[in-house]
Amino acid sequence: MLKIIGILGDIGSGKSFIAKQFGYPIFNADKEVSKIYKKNISCYNKLRLKLSKYIKSYPINKKELSKAIISNQKNLKQIINIVHPIVRKKMNIFLKKNKKSKMIILDVPLLVENKLNKKNDILIFVEAKRKDINKRLKKRINYNQKLIDNFRKIQKPLSIKKKLSTYIIRNNFRLLSVKKRVKLIKSNILNERNST
């Protein structure tokens, strides 16, 4: 039976890095959103209509989106309302395409907030030290603290995400220890044991 794994955690905690270690098909929402911005004209038209002050060019320019988000939290919600249904459709296509796989990994930042997970999905929380997270975030090309703060505001508290999760992976950003933990969790899941 197909196991669907949702990866939860803070921005910059290494969710995508952890997802890759499972070695199964991954639905990466951030990558899908980038494709939508580049190729989906109807998404652009809707965003342009709602945020005409900021959205001027197609393909959608991430700098324009960032300005909209930084200037007003409500703009972020409007962007999500337009982009999220397209991501949901793409995710459903992905799930159908990979239904014969033993396991599928969902690397979706707003997985629980947008109710994209189902009751039987297994949630894994990625825990990392805030100082390590901040160090990594500052290295990102488009690093902007206000942008990150606005994204954090629309997410459920980490304590709730942790409670919802069956497993917790402490990410110290050392490949070997992370691989060990993932291997253990993977064998637990595939053997249908629910201990952490």
DRENDO-1510 file (C-alpha; in Angstrom, 1 decimal, always signed):
<recs>
REC; n; res; u; v; w
REC; 1; MET; +0.0; +0.0; +0.0 .
REC; 2; LEU; +1.3; +3.5; -0.9 .
REC; 3; LYS; +2.6; +5.5; +2.0 .
REC; 4; ILE; +2.3; +9.3; +1.7 .
REC; 5; ILE; +4.9; +11.2; +3.8 .
REC; 6; GLY; +4.5; +14.9; +4.6 .
REC; 7; ILE; +7.6; +16.8; +5.6 .
REC; 8; LEU; +6.9; +19.6; +8.1 .
REC; 9; GLY; +9.2; +22.2; +9.7 .
REC; 10; ASP; +10.4; +25.8; +9.9 .
REC; 11; ILE; +11.5; +27.8; +6.9 .
REC; 12; GLY; +15.2; +26.8; +6.3 .
REC; 13; SER; +15.1; +23.7; +8.6 .
REC; 14; GLY; +16.2; +21.5; +5.7 .
REC; 15; LYS; +12.9; +19.9; +4.6 .
REC; 16; SER; +13.9; +19.5; +1.0 .
REC; 17; PHE; +17.3; +18.1; +2.0 .
REC; 18; ILE; +15.5; +15.5; +4.3 .
REC; 19; ALA; +13.0; +14.7; +1.6 .
REC; 20; LYS; +15.8; +13.8; -0.9 .
REC; 21; GLN; +17.3; +11.3; +1.6 .
REC; 22; PHE; +14.2; +9.0; +1.3 .
REC; 23; GLY; +15.0; +8.1; -2.3 .
REC; 24; TYR; +11.3; +8.1; -3.4 .
REC; 25; PRO; +9.3; +10.4; -5.6 .
REC; 26; ILE; +9.1; +13.9; -4.2 .
REC; 27; PHE; +6.4; +16.5; -4.8 .
REC; 28; ASN; +8.3; +19.8; -4.2 .
REC; 29; ALA; +5.7; +22.6; -4.0 .
REC; 30; ASP; +8.4; +25.4; -4.3 .
REC; 31; LYS; +9.7; +24.0; -7.6 .
REC; 32; GLU; +6.1; +23.7; -8.9 .
REC; 33; VAL; +5.3; +27.3; -7.9 .
REC; 34; SER; +8.4; +28.5; -9.8 .
REC; 35; LYS; +7.2; +26.6; -12.9 .
REC; 36; ILE; +3.7; +28.2; -12.5 .
REC; 37; TYR; +5.3; +31.7; -12.3 .
REC; 38; LYS; +7.2; +31.0; -15.5 .
REC; 39; LYS; +4.6; +29.2; -17.6 .
REC; 40; ASN; +1.1; +29.8; -16.4 .
REC; 41; ILE; -0.4; +32.9; -18.1 .
REC; 42; SER; -3.8; +32.5; -16.4 .
REC; 43; CYS; -2.1; +32.7; -13.0 .
REC; 44; TYR; -0.3; +35.8; -14.1 .
REC; 45; ASN; -3.5; +37.4; -15.3 .
REC; 46; LYS; -5.2; +36.7; -11.9 .
REC; 47; LEU; -2.2; +38.1; -10.0 .
REC; 48; ARG; -2.0; +41.1; -12.2 .
REC; 49; LEU; -5.7; +41.8; -11.6 .
REC; 50; LYS; -5.4; +41.6; -7.8 .
REC; 51; LEU; -1.9; +43.2; -7.4 .
REC; 52; SER; -1.6; +45.5; -10.4 .
REC; 53; LYS; +0.5; +47.9; -8.4 .
REC; 54; TYR; +3.3; +45.3; -8.1 .
REC; 55; ILE; +2.9; +42.6; -10.9 .
REC; 56; LYS; +4.0; +44.1; -14.2 .
REC; 57; SER; +5.9; +41.5; -16.1 .
REC; 58; TYR; +5.4; +38.0; -17.5 .
REC; 59; PRO; +6.9; +35.5; -16.7 .
REC; 60; ILE; +6.1; +36.6; -13.2 .
REC; 61; ASN; +9.1; +38.3; -11.6 .
REC; 62; LYS; +9.8; +37.0; -8.1 .
REC; 63; LYS; +11.2; +40.4; -7.0 .
REC; 64; GLU; +7.8; +42.0; -7.9 .
REC; 65; LEU; +6.1; +39.3; -5.8 .
REC; 66; SER; +8.5; +39.9; -2.9 .
REC; 67; LYS; +7.7; +43.6; -2.9 .
REC; 68; ALA; +4.0; +42.9; -2.7 .
REC; 69; ILE; +4.5; +40.5; +0.2 .
REC; 70; ILE; +6.8; +42.7; +2.1 .
REC; 71; SER; +4.5; +45.7; +1.8 .
REC; 72; ASN; +1.4; +43.9; +3.0 .
REC; 73; GLN; +0.6; +40.6; +4.7 .
REC; 74; LYS; -2.8; +40.6; +2.9 .
REC; 75; ASN; -1.0; +40.4; -0.5 .
REC; 76; LEU; +0.6; +37.1; +0.5 .
REC; 77; LYS; -2.8; +35.7; +1.3 .
REC; 78; GLN; -4.1; +36.8; -2.1 .
REC; 79; ILE; -1.2; +35.2; -3.9 .
REC; 80; ILE; -1.7; +31.9; -2.0 .
REC; 81; ASN; -5.5; +32.0; -2.9 .
REC; 82; ILE; -4.6; +32.2; -6.6 .
REC; 83; VAL; -1.6; +29.9; -6.7 .
REC; 84; HIS; -2.7; +27.2; -4.2 .
REC; 85; PRO; -5.5; +25.6; -6.3 .
REC; 86; ILE; -3.0; +25.2; -9.2 .
REC; 87; VAL; -0.5; +23.5; -6.9 .
REC; 88; ARG; -3.2; +21.2; -5.5 .
REC; 89; LYS; -4.1; +20.1; -9.0 .
REC; 90; LYS; -0.5; +19.4; -9.8 .
REC; 91; MET; -0.1; +17.5; -6.6 .
REC; 92; ASN; -3.1; +15.3; -7.5 .
REC; 93; ILE; -1.6; +14.6; -10.9 .
REC; 94; PHE; +1.7; +13.7; -9.2 .
REC; 95; LEU; +0.0; +11.3; -6.8 .
REC; 96; LYS; -1.9; +9.5; -9.6 .
REC; 97; LYS; +1.3; +9.2; -11.7 .
REC; 98; ASN; +3.3; +7.7; -8.7 .
REC; 99; LYS; +0.5; +5.6; -7.2 .
REC; 100; LYS; +2.5; +2.4; -7.8 .
REC; 101; SER; +5.4; +3.6; -5.7 .
REC; 102; LYS; +5.8; +2.3; -2.2 .
REC; 103; MET; +6.2; +5.8; -0.8 .
REC; 104; ILE; +5.7; +9.4; -1.9 .
REC; 105; ILE; +7.2; +12.4; -0.2 .
REC; 106; LEU; +5.3; +15.7; +0.0 .
REC; 107; ASP; +7.6; +18.7; +0.4 .
REC; 108; VAL; +4.9; +21.3; +0.7 .
REC; 109; PRO; +5.5; +24.4; +3.0 .
REC; 110; LEU; +1.8; +24.9; +3.7 .
REC; 111; LEU; +0.8; +21.3; +3.8 .
REC; 112; VAL; -1.3; +21.3; +7.0 .
REC; 113; GLU; -2.4; +25.0; +6.7 .
REC; 114; ASN; -3.9; +24.3; +3.3 .
REC; 115; LYS; -5.3; +20.9; +4.4 .
REC; 116; LEU; -3.4; +19.1; +1.7 .
REC; 117; ASN; -2.7; +16.1; +3.9 .
REC; 118; LYS; -5.1; +13.2; +4.4 .
REC; 119; LYS; -5.8; +11.4; +7.7 .
REC; 120; ASN; -3.6; +8.4; +6.8 .
REC; 121; ASP; -0.6; +10.4; +5.7 .
REC; 122; ILE; +2.5; +10.1; +7.9 .
REC; 123; LEU; +3.9; +13.4; +9.0 .
REC; 124; ILE; +7.6; +14.0; +9.8 .
REC; 125; PHE; +8.7; +17.1; +11.6 .
REC; 126; VAL; +12.2; +18.4; +10.8 .
REC; 127; GLU; +13.7; +20.1; +13.9 .
REC; 128; ALA; +16.8; +22.3; +13.7 .
REC; 129; LYS; +18.4; +24.9; +15.9 .
REC; 130; ARG; +17.2; +28.4; +15.1 .
REC; 131; LYS; +20.8; +29.7; +14.9 .
REC; 132; ASP; +21.6; +27.0; +12.3 .
REC; 133; ILE; +18.4; +27.9; +10.4 .
REC; 134; ASN; +19.2; +31.7; +10.4 .
REC; 135; LYS; +22.8; +31.0; +9.2 .
REC; 136; ARG; +21.4; +29.0; +6.3 .
REC; 137; LEU; +18.7; +31.5; +5.4 .
REC; 138; LYS; +21.2; +34.4; +5.3 .
REC; 139; LYS; +23.2; +32.5; +2.7 .
REC; 140; ARG; +20.2; +32.5; +0.3 .
REC; 141; ILE; +20.5; +34.7; -2.7 .
REC; 142; ASN; +17.2; +36.5; -2.2 .
REC; 143; TYR; +17.4; +36.6; +1.6 .
REC; 144; ASN; +14.9; +39.1; +3.1 .
REC; 145; GLN; +14.0; +38.9; +6.8 .
REC; 146; LYS; +10.7; +40.7; +6.4 .
REC; 147; LEU; +9.7; +38.2; +3.7 .
REC; 148; ILE; +10.5; +35.3; +5.9 .
REC; 149; ASP; +8.6; +36.9; +8.9 .
REC; 150; ASN; +5.5; +37.3; +6.7 .
REC; 151; PHE; +5.7; +33.7; +5.6 .
REC; 152; ARG; +6.1; +32.5; +9.2 .
REC; 153; LYS; +3.0; +34.5; +10.2 .
REC; 154; ILE; +0.7; +32.5; +8.0 .
REC; 155; GLN; +2.1; +29.1; +9.2 .
REC; 156; LYS; +0.8; +27.1; +12.1 .
REC; 157; PRO; +3.1; +27.3; +15.2 .
REC; 158; LEU; +5.9; +24.7; +15.0 .
REC; 159; SER; +4.7; +23.2; +18.3 .
REC; 160; ILE; +1.4; +22.2; +16.7 .
REC; 161; LYS; +3.2; +20.8; +13.6 .
REC; 162; LYS; +5.5; +18.8; +15.9 .
REC; 163; LYS; +2.4; +17.4; +17.8 .
REC; 164; LEU; +0.8; +16.4; +14.5 .
REC; 165; SER; +3.9; +14.5; +13.4 .
REC; 166; THR; +4.5; +10.7; +13.9 .
REC; 167; TYR; +8.3; +11.2; +13.6 .
REC; 168; ILE; +10.8; +13.9; +14.4 .
REC; 169; ILE; +14.1; +14.2; +12.7 .
REC; 170; ARG; +16.7; +16.4; +14.4 .
REC; 171; ASN; +18.6; +18.0; +11.5 .
REC; 172; ASN; +22.1; +19.0; +12.5 .
REC; 173; PHE; +22.9; +19.4; +8.8 .
REC; 174; ARG; +25.3; +16.5; +8.9 .
REC; 175; LEU; +24.6; +14.1; +6.1 .
REC; 176; LEU; +25.6; +10.9; +7.8 .
REC; 177; SER; +23.4; +11.3; +11.0 .
REC; 178; VAL; +20.5; +12.5; +8.9 .
REC; 179; LYS; +20.8; +9.5; +6.5 .
REC; 180; LYS; +20.8; +7.1; +9.5 .
REC; 181; ARG; +17.7; +8.6; +11.0 .
REC; 182; VAL; +15.9; +8.6; +7.6 .
REC; 183; LYS; +16.9; +5.0; +7.1 .
REC; 184; LEU; +15.4; +4.0; +10.4 .
REC; 185; ILE; +12.1; +5.9; +9.9 .
REC; 186; LYS; +11.8; +4.5; +6.3 .
REC; 187; SER; +12.1; +0.9; +7.5 .
REC; 188; ASN; +9.6; +1.6; +10.3 .
REC; 189; ILE; +7.1; +3.1; +7.8 .
REC; 190; LEU; +7.6; +0.3; +5.2 .
REC; 191; ASN; +7.1; -2.3; +8.0 .
REC; 192; GLU; +4.0; -0.4; +9.2 .
REC; 193; ARG; +5.3; +0.1; +12.7 .
REC; 194; ASN; +4.4; +3.4; +14.3 .
REC; 195; SER; +7.1; +3.8; +16.9 .
REC; 196; THR; +9.4; +6.8; +16.7 .
</recs>
